[in-house]
Amino acid sequence: MYRILLADDEGIMLDAMRFLIEENFPGRCELAAAKTGRAAIEQAERFRPDIALVDIQMPGINGLEAMREMRRGSLGTVFIVVSAYNRFDYAREALPLGVMEYLNKPLDRVKFVDTLRRAMQAVDEAQEKRSLDLALREKLETAGPVIENGLIFAILFRGDYPQEAGKFRELLGIGAAQGFMIVFDCGEPQGGDISAAMEAAARLQEHFGEFRSAVAQRMTCVLGPMMASMTAAYVPWAPGSGETEYQTRVRVVETVRALCHEVGDQFGVRLHAGIGTLRPMEEAAESYREALEAIRYSTVTVAHARDLPIRCEYASDYPVDTEKRLFAAVLKGSVSETLSEAASFYDWMANNYADDPMDIRLKVIEFVLYAEHLGYKSGGMTYDFRSRADYLPAVMGMEDLGALRYWFYGKLRAVCHNIRTKKEESSRGVAAEVQDYIRRHYADDLSLDDVSYRVNISPYYFSKLFKNETGMNFIDYLTEVRMEHAKQLLAETDRSVKEICRAVGYSDPNYFSRSFKKNVGVTPTEYKEGL
């Protein structure tokens, strides 16, 4: 049903429009009428018309003023002007109001009906768009918390999070490139009674929706789910103009303190919070670690990591970012990236501390030992207590910084090579073992679960690894091996299709024949006849 308002001071005109509408759109329209501009405005407020046909010249408030007033109350109404005056200035004034058509009296029957039909189509399109917008908003409302939880879990648990930070920022509409983590904890044991702590955690969990609302009222952030007695939040933060780091820190601490007291009073829990330092979103995991440390080592309700002696401070000129990129590249096993960052760091040492070769030697040994530590942890190297026996004598004997640089690069290159080779060998070794097993047991009832169990790798990871190494998924490779043996048996023996079917691991001859034709292009019988 379309709600149509007819506004004209001539009763005969109202009757004519009513007649044309009911004749051409029977049962499809609900009509209301007004003979003055004021009456049209009042009717529009009650009736909420989809379409309004308005005469320009009406007593009191004219049609243009009436439409302006109606437009304020309903942005969706489609206006059609009806007038005995074919004046350009009227039409020009009507355009900003979103008037669809300007009809002259006396009405042309065909044009009137066509105009009304187009107006109905416009109403339908607007309603459909509105419905789609609402559906999209509903989906976003549902998906929003899922994406927010995904961000928090990625920060806390995923090693490849920095690669996904930009995508999360886009999905959640986060403009600030920096932010910090807050960890809220309501589980501090009181008097050593762990049950009291768990009771407090359960109470906050029960009111978590209200807690989320309280947090949202005080700061824009992404709040994760409750995990035991804790929940973590990522707070995007763009420091105020001219605001110092100290001023930002004080403001944040006061905001979080007020929140903790409010929540504590409302739900009867003792809430503590730790706040990490402001960092690029890609380093939010480090801010989270700092927030945890702040809770652990502080006795106050809210503690900021910068206020506590729990973080390493660097001299202002120390290339911290270069060091981080260097060891991240080592973990990836990337020789080129590692040597690039190593060159940048060594150049910094050589340019600033050439007169202190002992400090450079110590830093080189420190970096090599830590890189090898990463290699041991990743499984790329086997630890031998005596493997570093010559390191100190070798480094101490190098007077030339160029020789020391060469030794430094060589050790880092070896670590990267070992890490990368171990990963590749592990993947290739598993894939080769499975391929050999399939070639020997293709006639058995094999499944992905059975084979992954044999190599002691979860089915999902095994499936991805096998495809990465062979270019085929498990079932396609198994099918290929079975088809090759089936073709060999068809060519070299007189066995029946049924016998060959069982010999290559199939129990259903019909399924075997369909699979054979799909993979070979002909049926087993056609294949044998064509030999």
C-alpha positions in Angstrom: 0.0 0.0 0.0 1.2 3.5 -0.9 0.2 6.4 1.3 -0.6 9.3 -1.0 -1.5 12.8 0.2 -3.5 15.0 -2.1 -3.2 18.8 -1.3 -5.3 21.2 -3.4 -7.8 23.9 -2.6 -10.2 22.8 -5.4 -12.5 20.1 -4.3 -13.1 19.0 -8.0 -9.4 18.6 -8.4 -9.1 16.4 -5.4 -12.0 14.3 -6.6 -10.4 14.0 -10.1 -7.0 12.9 -8.7 -8.7 10.5 -6.3 -10.7 9.0 -9.2 -7.6 8.5 -11.5 -5.7 6.8 -8.6 -8.4 4.4 -7.7 -9.2 3.6 -11.3 -5.6 2.9 -12.3 -4.2 1.5 -9.0 -7.2 -0.2 -7.3 -6.5 -1.5 -3.8 -2.9 -0.3 -3.9 -3.2 3.2 -2.3 -4.3 4.7 0.9 -5.4 8.4 0.3 -5.6 11.5 2.5 -6.6 15.0 1.4 -6.0 18.6 2.5 -7.3 21.9 1.1 -4.8 24.3 2.7 -1.1 24.4 3.2 -1.5 24.2 7.0 -3.9 21.2 6.7 -1.4 19.5 4.4 1.4 19.9 7.0 -0.8 18.5 9.8 -1.9 15.6 7.6 1.7 14.8 6.7 2.7 14.6 10.4 -0.1 12.1 11.1 -0.3 10.3 7.8 3.5 10.1 6.9 2.8 10.0 3.1 5.0 8.1 0.6 3.9 10.4 -2.2 2.4 13.9 -2.0 0.7 15.7 -4.8 0.7 19.4 -3.9 -0.8 22.5 -5.5 1.4 25.5 -5.5 -1.4 28.1 -4.9 -3.3 27.3 -1.8 -4.8 29.8 0.8 -2.6 30.7 3.7 0.7 28.7 3.6 1.3 28.0 -0.1 2.4 24.7 -1.6 6.1 25.4 -1.6 6.2 26.4 2.0 4.1 23.4 2.9 6.5 21.1 1.1 9.5 22.7 2.9 7.9 22.0 6.2 6.9 18.5 5.3 10.4 17.7 4.1 11.8 18.5 7.5 9.6 15.8 9.0 10.0 13.2 6.3 13.0 12.9 4.0 11.5 10.0 2.1 8.3 11.6 0.7 8.2 11.9 -3.1 6.7 15.3 -4.1 4.8 16.0 -7.3 3.8 19.6 -7.9 0.3 20.3 -9.4 -0.3 23.8 -10.6 -2.3 25.9 -13.0 0.6 28.3 -13.3 3.4 27.2 -15.7 6.0 29.5 -14.1 9.7 28.8 -14.2 10.4 30.5 -10.8 8.0 28.1 -9.1 9.7 25.1 -10.7 13.1 26.5 -9.7 12.1 26.8 -6.1 10.6 23.3 -6.1 13.8 21.6 -7.3 15.8 21.8 -4.0 12.8 20.2 -2.3 13.4 17.0 -4.3 10.2 17.4 -6.5 10.1 14.6 -9.0 7.6 16.2 -11.5 5.8 19.4 -12.2 2.3 18.8 -13.6 0.2 21.5 -15.1 -3.6 21.8 -14.8 -5.8 20.6 -16.4 -4.2 17.3 -15.8 -3.1 15.1 -18.7 -4.6 11.7 -17.7 -1.7 9.6 -19.3 1.0 11.8 -17.9 -0.6 11.8 -14.4 -0.8 8.0 -14.3 2.8 7.6 -15.7 4.1 10.1 -13.2 2.4 8.4 -10.3 3.7 5.0 -11.4 7.3 6.4 -11.5 6.8 7.9 -8.0 5.7 4.4 -6.8 8.8 2.9 -8.3 10.9 5.5 -6.6 9.2 4.7 -3.2 9.9 1.0 -3.8 13.5 1.6 -4.6 14.0 3.8 -1.5 12.3 1.2 0.7 14.5 -1.6 -0.8 17.6 0.5 -0.2 16.5 1.2 3.3 15.9 -2.5 3.9 19.3 -3.4 2.5 21.0 -0.7 4.7 19.3 -2.0 7.8 20.3 -5.6 6.9 23.9 -4.5 6.4 23.8 -2.5 9.7 22.4 -5.6 11.4 25.2 -7.7 10.0 27.8 -5.2 11.1 26.3 -5.1 14.6 26.7 -8.9 14.7 30.1 -9.1 13.0 31.6 -6.1 14.9 32.2 -8.0 18.2 33.5 -11.0 16.3 36.1 -8.8 14.5 36.9 -7.0 17.8 37.5 -10.3 19.5 39.6 -11.4 16.5 41.8 -8.3 16.9 42.4 -9.0 20.6 43.1 -12.7 20.0 45.5 -11.8 17.2 47.4 -9.4 19.4 47.6 -11.9 22.3 48.3 -15.1 20.5 49.3 -14.8 16.8 52.9 -14.4 15.8 51.9 -13.0 12.3 49.7 -10.3 13.7 51.8 -7.4 12.4 50.9 -8.5 8.8 47.2 -8.3 9.6 47.2 -5.1 11.6 46.3 -2.9 8.6 43.3 -5.2 7.7 41.9 -5.0 11.2 42.4 -1.2 11.2 40.3 -1.1 8.0 37.6 -3.4 9.2 37.1 -1.6 12.5 37.5 1.9 11.1 40.5 2.7 13.3 42.1 5.9 12.0 44.9 6.2 14.6 48.1 4.3 13.6 49.1 4.1 17.3 47.5 2.8 20.4 48.1 1.0 23.7 46.8 -2.0 25.6 44.9 -2.1 28.9 44.5 -5.3 30.9 41.6 -5.3 33.4 41.8 -7.9 36.2 39.2 -8.6 38.9 40.7 -11.8 40.1 43.2 -10.7 42.7 42.9 -13.1 45.6 41.8 -11.4 48.8 43.6 -12.8 51.8 44.8 -15.7 49.8 41.3 -16.9 49.1 41.2 -17.9 45.4 37.4 -18.7 45.6 36.7 -15.0 46.3 38.7 -14.1 43.2 36.8 -16.5 41.1 33.5 -15.3 42.5 34.4 -11.7 41.5 35.4 -12.8 38.0 32.0 -14.6 37.6 30.2 -11.5 38.8 31.9 -9.3 36.2 31.3 -11.9 33.5 27.6 -11.9 34.3 27.5 -8.1 33.8 30.0 -8.0 31.0 27.6 -6.2 28.6 27.2 -3.4 31.2 30.9 -3.3 31.7 31.5 -3.0 28.0 29.0 0.0 27.9 30.8 1.7 30.8 34.2 1.3 29.0 32.7 2.7 25.7 31.3 5.8 27.5 34.8 6.8 28.7 37.1 5.8 25.8 37.0 4.6 22.2 38.5 1.1 22.3 38.3 -2.5 21.2 37.4 -4.7 24.2 38.1 -8.4 24.1 36.2 -11.1 25.9 36.6 -12.2 29.5 39.4 -14.8 29.9 39.4 -16.2 33.4 39.5 -13.0 35.5 41.0 -10.8 32.8 40.0 -8.9 29.8 42.2 -6.9 27.4 41.4 -3.7 25.5 43.2 -2.0 22.6 42.9 1.8 22.7 43.6 3.6 19.4 45.2 6.9 20.5 46.1 10.1 18.7 47.9 12.4 21.2 46.4 15.8 21.5 48.0 18.8 19.8 50.9 20.0 21.9 50.3 17.3 24.6 53.4 15.7 26.1 53.8 12.0 26.7 53.5 12.7 30.4 50.3 14.6 30.0 48.8 11.8 27.9 49.8 9.2 30.5 48.3 11.1 33.3 45.0 11.6 31.4 44.8 7.9 30.5 45.5 6.8 34.1 42.9 9.1 35.5 40.3 7.9 33.0 41.0 4.2 33.7 41.0 4.8 37.5 37.6 6.5 37.3 36.3 3.5 35.3 37.7 0.9 37.7 36.1 2.7 40.7 32.7 3.0 38.9 32.7 -0.6 37.9 33.8 -1.7 41.3 31.1 0.2 43.1 28.4 -1.0 40.6 29.2 -4.7 40.6 31.0 -5.2 43.9 34.3 -6.2 42.4 37.8 -5.0 43.0 39.1 -4.1 39.5 42.7 -3.5 38.7 44.2 -2.3 35.5 47.6 -2.3 33.8 48.4 0.1 30.9 51.0 -0.5 28.3 52.9 2.2 26.4 51.8 3.9 23.3 53.1 2.0 20.2 52.3 1.4 16.5 49.4 -1.0 16.2 51.8 -3.6 14.8 53.5 -3.6 18.2 50.4 -3.9 20.3 51.5 -7.3 21.6 54.5 -5.6 23.3 52.2 -3.1 24.9 50.0 -6.0 26.1 53.1 -7.6 27.7 53.8 -4.3 29.5 50.3 -4.0 30.7 50.5 -7.5 32.3 53.8 -6.6 33.9 52.3 -3.4 35.3 49.5 -5.4 37.0 52.0 -7.9 38.3 54.5 -5.5 39.9 52.2 -2.8 41.1 50.2 -2.5 44.3 47.9 0.4 43.1 44.6 0.1 41.4 45.8 1.4 38.0 49.5 1.2 37.0 51.1 2.5 33.8 54.2 0.7 32.4 56.1 4.0 32.1 55.7 4.6 35.9 57.3 1.3 36.8 60.9 -0.1 36.4 59.7 -3.0 34.2 60.9 -2.0 30.8 64.2 -1.5 29.1 65.0 2.1 28.3 67.3 2.9 25.4 69.5 5.9 24.7 67.8 8.3 22.3 70.1 7.5 19.4 70.0 3.7 19.8 68.5 2.1 16.7 65.8 0.0 18.5 63.7 -0.5 15.4 66.7 -1.8 13.4 67.4 -4.3 16.1 63.8 -5.5 16.1 63.7 -5.9 12.4 67.0 -7.8 12.4 65.8 -10.5 14.8 62.4 -10.7 13.1 64.2 -11.4 9.8 66.3 -14.1 11.5 63.2 -15.9 12.8 61.8 -15.9 9.2 65.1 -17.4 7.9 65.4 -14.5 5.4 69.1 -14.1 4.6 68.6 -10.9 2.5 66.5 -9.1 5.1 68.7 -10.1 8.0 71.9 -9.0 6.2 70.3 -5.7 5.2 69.3 -4.9 8.8 72.6 -6.2 10.1 74.4 -3.8 7.7 72.4 -0.8 9.0 73.1 -1.7 12.6 76.8 -2.3 12.0 77.1 1.0 10.0 75.6 2.8 13.0 78.2 1.2 15.4 81.1 1.9 13.0 80.0 5.5 12.4 79.5 6.3 16.1 81.8 4.0 18.1 84.8 3.4 15.8 87.0 4.5 18.7 85.5 1.9 21.0 86.1 -1.4 19.2 85.7 -3.5 22.4 82.0 -2.3 22.7 81.4 -3.2 19.0 82.9 -6.7 19.6 80.7 -7.2 22.6 77.6 -6.1 20.7 78.5 -8.4 17.8 78.9 -11.4 20.1 75.6 -10.5 21.9 73.7 -10.4 18.6 75.2 -13.6 17.2 74.5 -15.5 20.5 70.9 -14.3 20.5 70.4 -15.1 16.8 71.6 -18.6 17.5 69.3 -18.8 20.5 66.4 -18.1 18.1 67.8 -20.8 15.8 67.8 -23.3 18.7 64.3 -22.4 19.7 62.9 -22.8 16.2 64.4 -26.2 15.8 66.7 -25.1 13.0 69.9 -25.8 15.0 71.2 -28.5 17.4 72.8 -27.2 20.5 76.4 -28.3 21.3 78.0 -27.0 24.4 81.4 -26.6 22.7 80.2 -25.2 19.4 81.1 -21.6 20.4 84.5 -22.3 21.8 86.4 -20.2 19.2 83.9 -17.2 19.2 85.6 -15.1 21.9 89.2 -15.7 20.7 88.2 -15.1 17.1 86.4 -11.8 17.8 89.1 -10.5 20.2 91.8 -11.2 17.6 90.1 -9.0 15.0 91.7 -5.6 14.9 90.0 -4.6 11.6 86.3 -3.7 11.8 85.9 -4.9 8.3 86.9 -8.5 9.3 84.6 -8.3 12.3 81.8 -7.3 10.0 82.5 -10.2 7.7 82.4 -12.6 10.7 79.2 -11.1 12.0 77.4 -11.4 8.6 78.7 -15.0 8.3 77.3 -16.2 11.6 73.9 -14.5 10.9 73.7 -16.0 7.4 74.4 -19.5 8.9 71.6 -19.1 11.4 69.1 -18.0 8.7 70.2 -20.8 6.4 69.7 -23.4 9.2 66.3 -22.1 10.2 65.1 -21.9 6.6 66.6 -25.3 5.6 65.1 -27.0 8.7 61.6 -25.7 7.8 62.0 -26.8 4.2 63.5 -30.1 5.0 60.7 -30.8 7.6 58.0 -30.0 5.0 59.6 -31.9 2.2 60.4 -34.8 4.5 56.8 -35.2 5.6 55.4 -34.8 2.1 58.0 -37.3 0.7 57.2 -39.8 3.5 53.4 -39.6 2.8 54.0 -39.9 -1.0 56.0 -43.0 -0.4 53.4 -44.4 2.0 50.6 -43.8 -0.6 52.6 -45.5 -3.4 53.0 -48.6 -1.2 49.5 -48.7 0.3 47.3 -47.2 -2.4 45.2 -50.4 -2.4 44.3 -49.9 1.3 41.4 -47.9 2.6 43.3 -44.7 3.1 42.0 -41.4 4.5 43.5 -38.0 5.3 43.0 -38.7 9.0 44.8 -42.0 8.9 47.8 -40.7 7.0 48.1 -37.5 9.2 48.0 -39.7 12.3 50.8 -41.8 10.8 53.1 -38.8 10.4 51.9 -37.3 13.8 50.6 -34.0 12.4 47.1 -32.7 12.8 44.9 -33.3 9.6 44.4 -29.5 8.9 48.1 -28.7 9.1 49.1 -31.8 7.2 46.6 -31.0 4.4 48.1 -27.5 3.9 51.7 -28.7 4.2 51.1 -31.5 1.6 49.5 -29.2 -0.9 52.2 -26.6 -0.5 55.0 -29.1 -1.2 53.3 -31.2 -3.9 50.9 -28.8 -5.6 48.1 -31.3 -5.1 45.8 -32.0 -2.2 45.9 -35.5 -0.5 42.9 -37.0 -2.2 44.0 -35.9 -5.7 47.4 -37.4 -5.2 45.9 -40.7 -3.9 43.6 -40.8 -6.9 46.4 -40.1 -9.4 48.5 -43.0 -8.0 45.4 -45.3 -8.1 44.6 -44.4 -11.7 48.2 -45.0 -12.8 48.1 -48.5 -11.3 44.7 -49.1 -12.7 45.9 -48.2 -16.2 48.9 -50.5 -15.8 46.7 -53.4 -14.7 44.3 -52.8 -17.6 47.2 -52.8 -20.1 49.2 -55.7 -18.7 46.6 -58.2 -17.2 43.4 -59.8 -18.2 41.7 -58.9 -14.9 38.1 -57.7 -14.9 37.2 -54.1 -14.1 35.7 -55.3 -10.8 39.0 -57.1 -9.9 41.1 -54.0 -10.8 38.7 -51.8 -8.9 39.5 -53.7 -5.7 43.2 -54.0 -6.5 43.6 -50.2 -6.5 41.6 -49.5 -3.4 38.0 -49.0 -4.5 35.1 -51.0 -3.2 32.4 -49.8 -5.6 33.0 -50.7 -9.3 30.6 -48.0 -10.5 32.3 -45.3 -8.5 35.7 -46.6 -9.8 34.5 -46.3 -13.4 33.2 -42.8 -12.9 36.4 -41.7 -11.2 38.5 -43.3 -14.0 36.6 -41.5 -16.7 36.8 -38.2 -14.9 40.5 -38.5 -14.5 41.5 -40.4 -17.6 38.8 -39.2 -20.0 37.4 -42.7 -20.9 35.9 -45.6 -19.1 38.1 -48.5 -18.0 36.6 -50.7 -20.7 37.2 -48.0 -23.4 40.7 -47.6 -22.2 41.5 -51.3 -22.5 39.8 -51.5 -25.9 41.9 -48.6 -27.2 45.2 -50.2 -26.4 
